[in-house]
Amino acid sequence: MRRFFIDPDQAGNDQVELSGPEARHLRTVLRMQPGDRIELFDGTGG
């Protein structure tokens, strides 16, 4: 499963928006589609 870093302030939210390099990598390089599963981490153990 692919892992992406999120800001710790977003960790408790039901929905998280990826932007910048993470979004580009997910869309262009990995060619992921809606419904594909990913894992998010916030760098603080969450």
PDBQT receptor file of N, H, CA, C and O in Angstrom, charges set to zero:
ATOM      1  N   MET A   1       0.845  -1.169   0.000  1.00  0.00    +0.000 N 
ATOM      2  CA  MET A   1       0.000   0.000   0.000  1.00  0.00    +0.000 C 
ATOM      3  C   MET A   1       0.897   1.241   0.000  1.00  0.00    +0.000 C 
ATOM      4  O   MET A   1       1.937   1.265   0.659  1.00  0.00    +0.000 OA
ATOM      5  N   ARG A   2       0.495   2.239  -0.726  1.00  0.00    +0.000 N 
ATOM      6  H   ARG A   2      -0.349   2.219  -1.261  1.00  0.00    +0.000 HD
ATOM      7  CA  ARG A   2       1.260   3.490  -0.809  1.00  0.00    +0.000 C 
ATOM      8  C   ARG A   2       0.990   4.354   0.403  1.00  0.00    +0.000 C 
ATOM      9  O   ARG A   2      -0.139   4.423   0.889  1.00  0.00    +0.000 OA
ATOM     10  N   ARG A   3       2.043   5.022   0.898  1.00  0.00    +0.000 N 
ATOM     11  H   ARG A   3       2.960   4.966   0.504  1.00  0.00    +0.000 HD
ATOM     12  CA  ARG A   3       1.933   5.887   2.071  1.00  0.00    +0.000 C 
ATOM     13  C   ARG A   3       2.204   7.333   1.677  1.00  0.00    +0.000 C 
ATOM     14  O   ARG A   3       3.091   7.610   0.869  1.00  0.00    +0.000 OA
ATOM     15  N   PHE A   4       1.428   8.258   2.257  1.00  0.00    +0.000 N 
ATOM     16  H   PHE A   4       0.707   8.034   2.914  1.00  0.00    +0.000 HD
ATOM     17  CA  PHE A   4       1.589   9.672   1.981  1.00  0.00    +0.000 C 
ATOM     18  C   PHE A   4       1.580  10.446   3.289  1.00  0.00    +0.000 C 
ATOM     19  O   PHE A   4       0.816  10.135   4.203  1.00  0.00    +0.000 OA
ATOM     20  N   PHE A   5       2.431  11.453   3.367  1.00  0.00    +0.000 N 
ATOM     21  H   PHE A   5       3.051  11.706   2.624  1.00  0.00    +0.000 HD
ATOM     22  CA  PHE A   5       2.529  12.307   4.543  1.00  0.00    +0.000 C 
ATOM     23  C   PHE A   5       1.432  13.355   4.512  1.00  0.00    +0.000 C 
ATOM     24  O   PHE A   5       1.149  13.938   3.465  1.00  0.00    +0.000 OA
ATOM     25  N   ILE A   6       0.807  13.597   5.677  1.00  0.00    +0.000 N 
ATOM     26  H   ILE A   6       1.037  13.123   6.527  1.00  0.00    +0.000 HD
ATOM     27  CA  ILE A   6      -0.144  14.693   5.827  1.00  0.00    +0.000 C 
ATOM     28  C   ILE A   6       0.278  15.552   7.010  1.00  0.00    +0.000 C 
ATOM     29  O   ILE A   6       1.022  15.102   7.882  1.00  0.00    +0.000 OA
ATOM     30  N   ASP A   7      -0.189  16.761   7.032  1.00  0.00    +0.000 N 
ATOM     31  H   ASP A   7      -0.793  17.126   6.324  1.00  0.00    +0.000 HD
ATOM     32  CA  ASP A   7       0.068  17.676   8.137  1.00  0.00    +0.000 C 
ATOM     33  C   ASP A   7      -0.603  17.112   9.391  1.00  0.00    +0.000 C 
ATOM     34  O   ASP A   7      -1.742  16.652   9.311  1.00  0.00    +0.000 OA
ATOM     35  N   PRO A   8       0.063  17.131  10.537  1.00  0.00    +0.000 N 
ATOM     36  CA  PRO A   8      -0.535  16.590  11.765  1.00  0.00    +0.000 C 
ATOM     37  C   PRO A   8      -1.886  17.216  12.111  1.00  0.00    +0.000 C 
ATOM     38  O   PRO A   8      -2.698  16.576  12.778  1.00  0.00    +0.000 OA
ATOM     39  N   ASP A   9      -2.145  18.452  11.674  1.00  0.00    +0.000 N 
ATOM     40  H   ASP A   9      -1.484  18.972  11.132  1.00  0.00    +0.000 HD
ATOM     41  CA  ASP A   9      -3.429  19.101  11.944  1.00  0.00    +0.000 C 
ATOM     42  C   ASP A   9      -4.580  18.423  11.213  1.00  0.00    +0.000 C 
ATOM     43  O   ASP A   9      -5.728  18.550  11.638  1.00  0.00    +0.000 OA
ATOM     44  N   GLN A  10      -4.305  17.710  10.130  1.00  0.00    +0.000 N 
ATOM     45  H   GLN A  10      -3.372  17.607   9.786  1.00  0.00    +0.000 HD
ATOM     46  CA  GLN A  10      -5.335  17.033   9.353  1.00  0.00    +0.000 C 
ATOM     47  C   GLN A  10      -5.582  15.607   9.825  1.00  0.00    +0.000 C 
ATOM     48  O   GLN A  10      -6.516  14.966   9.343  1.00  0.00    +0.000 OA
ATOM     49  N   ALA A  11      -4.802  15.101  10.725  1.00  0.00    +0.000 N 
ATOM     50  H   ALA A  11      -4.043  15.621  11.116  1.00  0.00    +0.000 HD
ATOM     51  CA  ALA A  11      -4.822  13.681  11.085  1.00  0.00    +0.000 C 
ATOM     52  C   ALA A  11      -6.166  13.193  11.618  1.00  0.00    +0.000 C 
ATOM     53  O   ALA A  11      -6.511  12.036  11.378  1.00  0.00    +0.000 OA
ATOM     54  N   GLY A  12      -6.926  13.993  12.312  1.00  0.00    +0.000 N 
ATOM     55  H   GLY A  12      -6.646  14.933  12.507  1.00  0.00    +0.000 HD
ATOM     56  CA  GLY A  12      -8.189  13.541  12.884  1.00  0.00    +0.000 C 
ATOM     57  C   GLY A  12      -9.392  13.717  11.978  1.00  0.00    +0.000 C 
ATOM     58  O   GLY A  12     -10.502  13.343  12.356  1.00  0.00    +0.000 OA
ATOM     59  N   ASN A  13      -9.201  14.275  10.794  1.00  0.00    +0.000 N 
ATOM     60  H   ASN A  13      -8.300  14.579  10.487  1.00  0.00    +0.000 HD
ATOM     61  CA  ASN A  13     -10.321  14.556   9.894  1.00  0.00    +0.000 C 
ATOM     62  C   ASN A  13     -10.773  13.315   9.127  1.00  0.00    +0.000 C 
ATOM     63  O   ASN A  13      -9.985  12.401   8.883  1.00  0.00    +0.000 OA
ATOM     64  N   ASP A  14     -12.042  13.297   8.753  1.00  0.00    +0.000 N 
ATOM     65  H   ASP A  14     -12.682  14.039   8.951  1.00  0.00    +0.000 HD
ATOM     66  CA  ASP A  14     -12.588  12.201   7.943  1.00  0.00    +0.000 C 
ATOM     67  C   ASP A  14     -12.101  12.279   6.504  1.00  0.00    +0.000 C 
ATOM     68  O   ASP A  14     -11.933  11.253   5.845  1.00  0.00    +0.000 OA
ATOM     69  N   GLN A  15     -11.876  13.493   6.017  1.00  0.00    +0.000 N 
ATOM     70  H   GLN A  15     -12.013  14.326   6.552  1.00  0.00    +0.000 HD
ATOM     71  CA  GLN A  15     -11.381  13.686   4.658  1.00  0.00    +0.000 C 
ATOM     72  C   GLN A  15     -10.115  14.516   4.700  1.00  0.00    +0.000 C 
ATOM     73  O   GLN A  15     -10.007  15.475   5.464  1.00  0.00    +0.000 OA
ATOM     74  N   VAL A  16      -9.156  14.134   3.864  1.00  0.00    +0.000 N 
ATOM     75  H   VAL A  16      -9.244  13.355   3.243  1.00  0.00    +0.000 HD
ATOM     76  CA  VAL A  16      -7.876  14.838   3.793  1.00  0.00    +0.000 C 
ATOM     77  C   VAL A  16      -7.605  15.166   2.333  1.00  0.00    +0.000 C 
ATOM     78  O   VAL A  16      -7.812  14.324   1.459  1.00  0.00    +0.000 OA
ATOM     79  N   GLU A  17      -7.144  16.379   2.063  1.00  0.00    +0.000 N 
ATOM     80  H   GLU A  17      -6.975  17.063   2.773  1.00  0.00    +0.000 HD
ATOM     81  CA  GLU A  17      -6.822  16.779   0.703  1.00  0.00    +0.000 C 
ATOM     82  C   GLU A  17      -5.313  16.755   0.523  1.00  0.00    +0.000 C 
ATOM     83  O   GLU A  17      -4.578  17.428   1.245  1.00  0.00    +0.000 OA
ATOM     84  N   LEU A  18      -4.864  15.976  -0.442  1.00  0.00    +0.000 N 
ATOM     85  H   LEU A  18      -5.461  15.428  -1.029  1.00  0.00    +0.000 HD
ATOM     86  CA  LEU A  18      -3.448  15.950  -0.785  1.00  0.00    +0.000 C 
ATOM     87  C   LEU A  18      -3.202  16.990  -1.870  1.00  0.00    +0.000 C 
ATOM     88  O   LEU A  18      -3.984  17.106  -2.814  1.00  0.00    +0.000 OA
ATOM     89  N   SER A  19      -2.124  17.740  -1.736  1.00  0.00    +0.000 N 
ATOM     90  H   SER A  19      -1.489  17.646  -0.969  1.00  0.00    +0.000 HD
ATOM     91  CA  SER A  19      -1.788  18.743  -2.748  1.00  0.00    +0.000 C 
ATOM     92  C   SER A  19      -0.279  18.758  -2.935  1.00  0.00    +0.000 C 
ATOM     93  O   SER A  19       0.456  18.066  -2.230  1.00  0.00    +0.000 OA
ATOM     94  N   GLY A  20       0.162  19.538  -3.872  1.00  0.00    +0.000 N 
ATOM     95  H   GLY A  20      -0.434  20.100  -4.445  1.00  0.00    +0.000 HD
ATOM     96  CA  GLY A  20       1.586  19.684  -4.124  1.00  0.00    +0.000 C 
ATOM     97  C   GLY A  20       2.225  18.413  -4.631  1.00  0.00    +0.000 C 
ATOM     98  O   GLY A  20       1.611  17.673  -5.399  1.00  0.00    +0.000 OA
ATOM     99  N   PRO A  21       3.461  18.145  -4.210  1.00  0.00    +0.000 N 
ATOM    100  CA  PRO A  21       4.210  16.995  -4.721  1.00  0.00    +0.000 C 
ATOM    101  C   PRO A  21       3.526  15.650  -4.467  1.00  0.00    +0.000 C 
ATOM    102  O   PRO A  21       3.606  14.749  -5.302  1.00  0.00    +0.000 OA
ATOM    103  N   GLU A  22       2.854  15.508  -3.317  1.00  0.00    +0.000 N 
ATOM    104  H   GLU A  22       2.789  16.239  -2.639  1.00  0.00    +0.000 HD
ATOM    105  CA  GLU A  22       2.186  14.247  -3.021  1.00  0.00    +0.000 C 
ATOM    106  C   GLU A  22       1.059  13.977  -4.014  1.00  0.00    +0.000 C 
ATOM    107  O   GLU A  22       0.926  12.860  -4.513  1.00  0.00    +0.000 OA
ATOM    108  N   ALA A  23       0.251  14.993  -4.302  1.00  0.00    +0.000 N 
ATOM    109  H   ALA A  23       0.360  15.900  -3.896  1.00  0.00    +0.000 HD
ATOM    110  CA  ALA A  23      -0.852  14.836  -5.246  1.00  0.00    +0.000 C 
ATOM    111  C   ALA A  23      -0.336  14.540  -6.646  1.00  0.00    +0.000 C 
ATOM    112  O   ALA A  23      -0.890  13.690  -7.343  1.00  0.00    +0.000 OA
ATOM    113  N   ARG A  24       0.701  15.219  -7.056  1.00  0.00    +0.000 N 
ATOM    114  H   ARG A  24       1.151  15.910  -6.490  1.00  0.00    +0.000 HD
ATOM    115  CA  ARG A  24       1.279  14.986  -8.378  1.00  0.00    +0.000 C 
ATOM    116  C   ARG A  24       1.816  13.559  -8.490  1.00  0.00    +0.000 C 
ATOM    117  O   ARG A  24       1.598  12.882  -9.494  1.00  0.00    +0.000 OA
ATOM    118  N   HIS A  25       2.511  13.118  -7.465  1.00  0.00    +0.000 N 
ATOM    119  H   HIS A  25       2.688  13.669  -6.649  1.00  0.00    +0.000 HD
ATOM    120  CA  HIS A  25       3.069  11.771  -7.471  1.00  0.00    +0.000 C 
ATOM    121  C   HIS A  25       1.957  10.714  -7.545  1.00  0.00    +0.000 C 
ATOM    122  O   HIS A  25       2.058   9.745  -8.298  1.00  0.00    +0.000 OA
ATOM    123  N   LEU A  26       0.903  10.914  -6.755  1.00  0.00    +0.000 N 
ATOM    124  H   LEU A  26       0.821  11.701  -6.143  1.00  0.00    +0.000 HD
ATOM    125  CA  LEU A  26      -0.213   9.987  -6.737  1.00  0.00    +0.000 C 
ATOM    126  C   LEU A  26      -0.895   9.916  -8.100  1.00  0.00    +0.000 C 
ATOM    127  O   LEU A  26      -1.201   8.828  -8.588  1.00  0.00    +0.000 OA
ATOM    128  N   ARG A  27      -1.133  11.070  -8.711  1.00  0.00    +0.000 N 
ATOM    129  H   ARG A  27      -0.885  11.954  -8.314  1.00  0.00    +0.000 HD
ATOM    130  CA  ARG A  27      -1.880  11.133  -9.963  1.00  0.00    +0.000 C 
ATOM    131  C   ARG A  27      -1.033  10.765 -11.170  1.00  0.00    +0.000 C 
ATOM    132  O   ARG A  27      -1.449   9.945 -11.989  1.00  0.00    +0.000 OA
ATOM    133  N   THR A  28       0.147  11.357 -11.293  1.00  0.00    +0.000 N 
ATOM    134  H   THR A  28       0.485  12.023 -10.629  1.00  0.00    +0.000 HD
ATOM    135  CA  THR A  28       0.934  11.244 -12.516  1.00  0.00    +0.000 C 
ATOM    136  C   THR A  28       1.879  10.052 -12.517  1.00  0.00    +0.000 C 
ATOM    137  O   THR A  28       1.939   9.311 -13.498  1.00  0.00    +0.000 OA
ATOM    138  N   VAL A  29       2.601   9.861 -11.450  1.00  0.00    +0.000 N 
ATOM    139  H   VAL A  29       2.552  10.463 -10.652  1.00  0.00    +0.000 HD
ATOM    140  CA  VAL A  29       3.608   8.804 -11.400  1.00  0.00    +0.000 C 
ATOM    141  C   VAL A  29       2.978   7.451 -11.095  1.00  0.00    +0.000 C 
ATOM    142  O   VAL A  29       3.234   6.474 -11.799  1.00  0.00    +0.000 OA
ATOM    143  N   LEU A  30       2.161   7.389 -10.054  1.00  0.00    +0.000 N 
ATOM    144  H   LEU A  30       1.953   8.182  -9.483  1.00  0.00    +0.000 HD
ATOM    145  CA  LEU A  30       1.555   6.120  -9.643  1.00  0.00    +0.000 C 
ATOM    146  C   LEU A  30       0.292   5.780 -10.433  1.00  0.00    +0.000 C 
ATOM    147  O   LEU A  30      -0.146   4.630 -10.445  1.00  0.00    +0.000 OA
ATOM    148  N   ARG A  31      -0.291   6.781 -11.090  1.00  0.00    +0.000 N 
ATOM    149  H   ARG A  31       0.064   7.716 -11.080  1.00  0.00    +0.000 HD
ATOM    150  CA  ARG A  31      -1.516   6.611 -11.890  1.00  0.00    +0.000 C 
ATOM    151  C   ARG A  31      -2.640   5.983 -11.081  1.00  0.00    +0.000 C 
ATOM    152  O   ARG A  31      -3.352   5.098 -11.556  1.00  0.00    +0.000 OA
ATOM    153  N   MET A  32      -2.782   6.460  -9.848  1.00  0.00    +0.000 N 
ATOM    154  H   MET A  32      -2.203   7.179  -9.463  1.00  0.00    +0.000 HD
ATOM    155  CA  MET A  32      -3.843   5.926  -8.993  1.00  0.00    +0.000 C 
ATOM    156  C   MET A  32      -5.176   6.532  -9.413  1.00  0.00    +0.000 C 
ATOM    157  O   MET A  32      -5.230   7.632  -9.963  1.00  0.00    +0.000 OA
ATOM    158  N   GLN A  33      -6.250   5.794  -9.145  1.00  0.00    +0.000 N 
ATOM    159  H   GLN A  33      -6.206   4.900  -8.699  1.00  0.00    +0.000 HD
ATOM    160  CA  GLN A  33      -7.595   6.166  -9.548  1.00  0.00    +0.000 C 
ATOM    161  C   GLN A  33      -8.486   6.316  -8.317  1.00  0.00    +0.000 C 
ATOM    162  O   GLN A  33      -8.161   5.804  -7.246  1.00  0.00    +0.000 OA
ATOM    163  N   PRO A  34      -9.616   7.022  -8.471  1.00  0.00    +0.000 N 
ATOM    164  CA  PRO A  34     -10.569   7.091  -7.363  1.00  0.00    +0.000 C 
ATOM    165  C   PRO A  34     -10.933   5.682  -6.901  1.00  0.00    +0.000 C 
ATOM    166  O   PRO A  34     -11.196   4.795  -7.714  1.00  0.00    +0.000 OA
ATOM    167  N   GLY A  35     -10.943   5.496  -5.598  1.00  0.00    +0.000 N 
ATOM    168  H   GLY A  35     -10.729   6.216  -4.938  1.00  0.00    +0.000 HD
ATOM    169  CA  GLY A  35     -11.244   4.192  -5.016  1.00  0.00    +0.000 C 
ATOM    170  C   GLY A  35     -10.012   3.391  -4.649  1.00  0.00    +0.000 C 
ATOM    171  O   GLY A  35     -10.112   2.433  -3.881  1.00  0.00    +0.000 OA
ATOM    172  N   ASP A  36      -8.841   3.759  -5.182  1.00  0.00    +0.000 N 
ATOM    173  H   ASP A  36      -8.760   4.537  -5.805  1.00  0.00    +0.000 HD
ATOM    174  CA  ASP A  36      -7.601   3.089  -4.789  1.00  0.00    +0.000 C 
ATOM    175  C   ASP A  36      -7.310   3.435  -3.334  1.00  0.00    +0.000 C 
ATOM    176  O   ASP A  36      -7.558   4.556  -2.891  1.00  0.00    +0.000 OA
ATOM    177  N   ARG A  37      -6.785   2.470  -2.602  1.00  0.00    +0.000 N 
ATOM    178  H   ARG A  37      -6.584   1.559  -2.961  1.00  0.00    +0.000 HD
ATOM    179  CA  ARG A  37      -6.502   2.684  -1.178  1.00  0.00    +0.000 C 
ATOM    180  C   ARG A  37      -5.088   3.189  -0.979  1.00  0.00    +0.000 C 
ATOM    181  O   ARG A  37      -4.158   2.760  -1.662  1.00  0.00    +0.000 OA
ATOM    182  N   ILE A  38      -4.935   4.115  -0.023  1.00  0.00    +0.000 N 
ATOM    183  H   ILE A  38      -5.691   4.463   0.532  1.00  0.00    +0.000 HD
ATOM    184  CA  ILE A  38      -3.629   4.626   0.376  1.00  0.00    +0.000 C 
ATOM    185  C   ILE A  38      -3.586   4.681   1.891  1.00  0.00    +0.000 C 
ATOM    186  O   ILE A  38      -4.618   4.593   2.555  1.00  0.00    +0.000 OA
ATOM    187  N   GLU A  39      -2.407   4.825   2.425  1.00  0.00    +0.000 N 
ATOM    188  H   GLU A  39      -1.568   4.897   1.885  1.00  0.00    +0.000 HD
ATOM    189  CA  GLU A  39      -2.225   4.979   3.867  1.00  0.00    +0.000 C 
ATOM    190  C   GLU A  39      -1.643   6.375   4.093  1.00  0.00    +0.000 C 
ATOM    191  O   GLU A  39      -0.732   6.801   3.383  1.00  0.00    +0.000 OA
ATOM    192  N   LEU A  40      -2.186   7.081   5.098  1.00  0.00    +0.000 N 
ATOM    193  H   LEU A  40      -2.926   6.735   5.674  1.00  0.00    +0.000 HD
ATOM    194  CA  LEU A  40      -1.702   8.419   5.431  1.00  0.00    +0.000 C 
ATOM    195  C   LEU A  40      -0.997   8.374   6.774  1.00  0.00    +0.000 C 
ATOM    196  O   LEU A  40      -1.411   7.652   7.681  1.00  0.00    +0.000 OA
ATOM    197  N   PHE A  41       0.080   9.156   6.895  1.00  0.00    +0.000 N 
ATOM    198  H   PHE A  41       0.416   9.742   6.158  1.00  0.00    +0.000 HD
ATOM    199  CA  PHE A  41       0.773   9.252   8.180  1.00  0.00    +0.000 C 
ATOM    200  C   PHE A  41       1.115  10.710   8.436  1.00  0.00    +0.000 C 
ATOM    201  O   PHE A  41       1.297  11.490   7.501  1.00  0.00    +0.000 OA
ATOM    202  N   ASP A  42       1.202  11.071   9.718  1.00  0.00    +0.000 N 
ATOM    203  H   ASP A  42       1.054  10.437  10.477  1.00  0.00    +0.000 HD
ATOM    204  CA  ASP A  42       1.423  12.471  10.074  1.00  0.00    +0.000 C 
ATOM    205  C   ASP A  42       2.787  12.741  10.701  1.00  0.00    +0.000 C 
ATOM    206  O   ASP A  42       3.061  13.867  11.115  1.00  0.00    +0.000 OA
ATOM    207  N   GLY A  43       3.626  11.745  10.775  1.00  0.00    +0.000 N 
ATOM    208  H   GLY A  43       3.403  10.831  10.438  1.00  0.00    +0.000 HD
ATOM    209  CA  GLY A  43       4.971  11.940  11.311  1.00  0.00    +0.000 C 
ATOM    210  C   GLY A  43       5.041  11.965  12.824  1.00  0.00    +0.000 C 
ATOM    211  O   GLY A  43       6.125  12.122  13.386  1.00  0.00    +0.000 OA
ATOM    212  N   THR A  44       3.907  11.812  13.500  1.00  0.00    +0.000 N 
ATOM    213  H   THR A  44       3.026  11.685  13.044  1.00  0.00    +0.000 HD
ATOM    214  CA  THR A  44       3.898  11.809  14.962  1.00  0.00    +0.000 C 
ATOM    215  C   THR A  44       3.357  10.491  15.502  1.00  0.00    +0.000 C 
ATOM    216  O   THR A  44       3.002  10.393  16.677  1.00  0.00    +0.000 OA
ATOM    217  N   GLY A  45       3.295   9.497  14.655  1.00  0.00    +0.000 N 
ATOM    218  H   GLY A  45       3.583   9.576  13.701  1.00  0.00    +0.000 HD
ATOM    219  CA  GLY A  45       2.803   8.193  15.075  1.00  0.00    +0.000 C 
ATOM    220  C   GLY A  45       1.347   7.963  14.758  1.00  0.00    +0.000 C 
ATOM    221  O   GLY A  45       0.810   6.894  15.050  1.00  0.00    +0.000 OA
ATOM    222  N   GLY A  46       0.694   8.954  14.159  1.00  0.00    +0.000 N 
ATOM    223  H   GLY A  46       1.130   9.821  13.922  1.00  0.00    +0.000 HD
ATOM    224  CA  GLY A  46      -0.729   8.798  13.821  1.00  0.00    +0.000 C 
ATOM    225  C   GLY A  46      -0.941   8.416  12.392  1.00  0.00    +0.000 C 
ATOM    226  O   GLY A  46      -2.082   8.250  11.960  1.00  0.00    +0.000 OA
TER     227      GLY A  46
